[in-house]
Amino acid sequence: HQHRAAAAAASHRRGAQPPGAAAAAAASSQQQKTVLLYVGRLSVEKRLDELATVLDRCPTACLALVGGGPHEAALRKHFARFGDRVTFCGVLRGDALSKAYASADIFCMPSDSETLGFVVIEAMASGLAVVGAKAGGIPSIIKDSSNGLLAPPRDPEAFATRVEQLITSKDLREQLQTKARKDAEGWGWRAATRHLRDVQYLAAVRRHKALQQKSFFGGVSSLWRDYVLRKWLKKLLMRWYRNVAFFNQITNRLALAFASSSSSSSSSSSSSPSSPNAIRGSG
């Protein structure tokens, strides 16, 4: 490469000199570096903080983040420990953005919320090897191990492993770059819109219906569970009540039996002779 995305974008944002000139001056110092690139909105759902794992695993890699968003301040703090290995380039357009794509080696898309991923198509059209999350619309663009690599979503270690594969294998990276460039030629606004309408939209409708059914049946099962629980509690209380009533009935009967036996014994003792004189008198 004739220039690197990080130095090019940073100097362009500062307005110090044209991006190409700054990049050419920095090229020799970054000759052995692998430039990782992300282009897009800097927000939480993009899961860009997971790229820190990639930098930990790949000490020869540096990262250029092109774009802006509400999560930028938090990301700057998150990546601060990497020093100049991470460059926040700001929003780039036109030639500056084209040079950023052309200056990178690998494009990283850890987001699992992409509907289509136009920046992925742009990266492929620029001849970059792409690593993306296997979620959303990304798998419809990237065919794993054919024109890019896919990693399980929300798995930073797996994502870092895929990036590491491309860094350590130049042959694999060049193979994916060539195929990605060729496949990207088949994508235009018409094809992308058709895919979004005919594939992604219908998939979203199916997911929504599935969630509705799951919610409905979940609600029914919850109502049934509550009904069974109430019936069980009612039966348990009725059984307890019957046991208590039976216990009270037995207690009352025992009390009556004891009372009657006490009264009969007292009456029999009063009617029997109590002294020898009475016995002799009766004789």
C-alpha positions in Angstrom: 0.0 0.0 0.0 1.1 3.6 -0.7 -0.5 5.0 2.4 -2.2 4.0 5.6 -5.8 4.8 6.6 -5.0 5.9 10.1 -2.5 8.5 9.3 -4.3 9.6 6.2 -7.6 10.1 7.8 -6.2 11.8 10.9 -4.2 14.4 9.1 -7.1 15.0 6.7 -9.3 15.8 9.6 -6.8 18.2 11.1 -6.4 19.9 7.7 -2.6 19.9 8.1 -1.9 18.4 4.6 -3.6 16.3 2.0 -4.2 12.7 3.2 -2.0 11.2 0.5 1.0 13.2 1.5 0.7 12.4 5.2 0.1 8.7 4.5 3.2 8.6 2.2 5.3 10.0 5.1 3.9 7.5 7.6 4.1 4.5 5.2 7.6 3.5 6.1 7.0 3.5 9.8 3.9 1.3 9.5 5.2 -1.0 6.8 4.9 -4.1 9.0 1.6 -3.1 10.5 -1.7 -4.7 9.5 -4.4 -2.0 9.2 -7.8 -2.9 10.4 -10.6 -0.7 9.2 -14.2 0.0 10.4 -16.4 2.5 8.6 -19.8 3.5 10.0 -21.7 4.9 13.0 -19.9 4.8 16.4 -22.8 3.5 18.5 -23.2 0.7 21.1 -25.0 -1.7 18.9 -22.0 -1.9 16.5 -20.1 -3.7 19.3 -16.8 -2.0 18.4 -15.5 -2.4 21.9 -15.0 -6.1 21.0 -12.2 -5.1 18.6 -10.0 -4.6 21.7 -9.7 -8.4 21.9 -8.4 -8.4 18.3 -5.7 -5.8 19.2 -4.7 -7.8 22.3 -4.4 -11.0 20.2 -2.7 -9.3 17.2 0.1 -7.0 18.4 1.1 -6.1 14.8 -2.4 -4.8 14.0 -3.6 -1.2 14.2 -7.2 0.0 13.9 -8.8 2.9 12.1 -12.3 3.9 13.0 -14.0 6.1 10.4 -17.2 7.7 11.4 -18.9 9.4 14.4 -21.6 8.8 16.8 -22.8 8.9 20.4 -20.5 6.2 21.6 -17.3 7.8 20.4 -16.2 9.3 23.8 -16.7 5.9 25.5 -14.8 4.2 22.7 -11.9 6.6 23.0 -11.6 5.8 26.7 -12.0 2.1 26.0 -9.1 2.1 23.4 -6.9 4.6 25.2 -4.5 1.9 26.4 -3.5 1.0 22.8 -2.1 4.5 22.2 -1.5 5.3 18.6 -2.5 1.8 17.5 -6.1 3.1 17.3 -7.0 6.2 15.3 -10.4 7.9 15.3 -10.6 9.4 11.9 -14.0 11.2 12.1 -16.4 11.3 9.2 -14.7 10.9 5.8 -16.3 11.4 2.4 -15.2 11.3 -1.2 -11.6 10.8 -2.0 -10.6 10.7 1.7 -12.9 7.8 2.3 -11.7 6.0 -0.8 -8.1 6.3 0.3 -9.1 5.0 3.8 -10.5 1.9 2.1 -7.5 1.5 -0.2 -5.1 1.9 2.6 -6.5 -0.8 4.9 -5.8 -4.6 4.8 -8.8 -6.0 6.6 -12.3 -4.7 7.1 -13.9 -5.5 10.5 -17.7 -5.6 11.1 -18.5 -7.0 14.5 -22.0 -5.6 14.5 -24.9 -8.1 14.7 -27.6 -5.6 13.9 -26.9 -4.8 10.2 -29.8 -5.1 7.9 -27.7 -5.2 4.7 -24.3 -3.7 5.4 -23.5 -1.3 2.5 -20.1 -0.5 4.0 -19.3 -4.2 3.7 -20.0 -4.1 0.0 -17.9 -0.9 -0.3 -15.0 -2.7 1.5 -15.3 -5.7 -0.8 -15.4 -3.4 -3.9 -12.2 -1.8 -2.6 -10.6 -5.2 -2.6 -10.5 -5.7 1.2 -10.7 -9.0 3.0 -13.7 -8.8 5.3 -14.4 -10.3 8.7 -18.0 -10.0 9.8 -20.4 -11.3 12.4 -22.7 -14.1 11.3 -25.9 -12.2 12.0 -28.4 -9.9 10.3 -27.8 -9.2 6.7 -24.0 -9.8 6.7 -24.2 -13.6 5.8 -26.2 -12.7 2.7 -23.1 -10.8 1.5 -20.2 -12.7 2.9 -19.8 -16.4 2.0 -17.6 -17.8 4.7 -14.1 -18.8 3.5 -15.1 -17.8 -0.1 -15.2 -14.0 -0.2 -14.7 -13.3 3.5 -14.8 -14.8 6.9 -17.7 -15.0 9.4 -17.5 -15.2 13.1 -20.2 -16.1 15.7 -21.9 -12.9 16.9 -21.0 -11.5 20.3 -18.0 -13.7 20.5 -14.9 -11.4 20.6 -12.4 -14.4 20.9 -13.9 -16.1 17.8 -13.8 -12.8 15.9 -10.2 -12.2 16.9 -9.3 -15.7 15.7 -10.8 -15.0 12.3 -8.8 -11.8 12.0 -5.7 -13.5 13.1 -6.1 -16.1 10.3 -6.0 -13.3 7.8 -3.0 -11.6 9.4 -0.9 -14.8 9.5 -1.9 -16.1 6.1 -1.2 -13.7 3.3 -2.3 -16.3 0.7 -5.8 -16.6 2.3 -6.1 -12.8 2.5 -5.3 -12.3 -1.1 -7.6 -15.1 -2.2 -10.5 -13.6 -0.3 -9.7 -10.1 -1.6 -9.8 -11.2 -5.2 -13.1 -13.1 -4.7 -14.6 -10.2 -2.7 -13.8 -7.7 -5.4 -15.4 -9.9 -8.1 -18.5 -10.6 -6.1 -19.0 -6.9 -5.2 -19.2 -6.1 -8.9 -22.6 -7.8 -8.9 -23.9 -5.5 -6.2 -25.4 -2.2 -7.2 -28.2 0.0 -5.7 -30.8 -1.9 -7.7 -29.5 -5.3 -6.6 -29.0 -4.2 -3.0 -32.5 -2.8 -2.8 -34.0 -5.9 -4.3 -32.2 -8.1 -1.8 -33.3 -5.8 1.1 -37.0 -6.0 -0.1 -37.2 -9.7 -1.2 -34.9 -11.3 1.4 -34.3 -9.2 4.5 -37.8 -7.7 4.7 -39.5 -11.1 4.4 -37.0 -12.5 6.9 -37.9 -9.7 9.4 -41.6 -10.4 8.9 -41.1 -14.1 9.6 -39.1 -13.3 12.7 -41.8 -10.9 13.9 -44.6 -13.5 13.4 -42.5 -16.1 15.2 -42.0 -13.8 18.2 -45.8 -13.0 18.2 -46.7 -16.7 18.2 -44.1 -17.4 20.9 -45.5 -14.6 23.0 -49.1 -15.8 22.5 -48.4 -19.4 23.4 -46.2 -18.2 26.2 -49.1 -16.2 27.5 -51.5 -19.1 27.2 -49.1 -21.4 28.9 -48.7 -18.9 31.7 -52.5 -18.6 32.1 -52.8 -22.4 32.2 -50.0 -22.6 34.7 -51.7 -20.1 36.9 -55.1 -21.9 36.6 -53.6 -25.3 37.5 -51.7 -23.7 40.4 -55.0 -22.1 41.8 -56.8 -25.4 41.4 -54.1 -27.2 43.2 -54.0 -24.7 46.0 -57.8 -24.8 46.3 -57.7 -28.6 46.5 -55.0 -28.5 49.1 -56.9 -26.0 51.2 -60.1 -28.1 50.9 -58.3 -31.2 52.0 -56.7 -29.4 54.9 -60.2 -28.0 55.9 -61.7 -31.5 55.7 -58.9 -32.9 57.8 -59.4 -30.1 60.4 -63.1 -30.7 60.4 -62.6 -34.4 60.8 -60.1 -33.8 63.6 -62.6 -31.5 65.4 -65.3 -34.1 65.0 -63.1 -36.8 66.5 -62.1 -34.5 69.3 -65.8 -33.7 70.0 -66.7 -37.3 70.0 -63.9 -38.2 72.4 -64.9 -35.3 74.7 -68.5 -36.5 74.7 -67.5 -40.1 75.4 -65.2 -39.0 78.3 -68.0 -36.8 79.7 -70.6 -39.6 79.6 -68.2 -42.1 81.1 -67.5 -39.7 83.9 -71.2 -39.0 84.7 -72.0 -42.8 84.7 -69.2 -43.6 87.1 -70.3 -40.9 89.5 -73.9 -42.0 89.5 -72.9 -45.6 90.2 -70.7 -44.7 93.1 -73.5 -42.6 94.7 -76.0 -45.5 94.5 -73.7 -48.1 96.1 -73.5 -48.5 100.0 -70.8 -46.4 101.6 -70.6 -47.8 105.2 -70.8 -51.2 107.1 -73.8 -49.9 109.1 -75.8 -49.4 106.0 -74.9 -52.8 104.8 -76.0 -54.3 108.1 -79.2 -52.3 108.1 -80.1 -53.5 104.7 -79.4 -57.1 105.8 
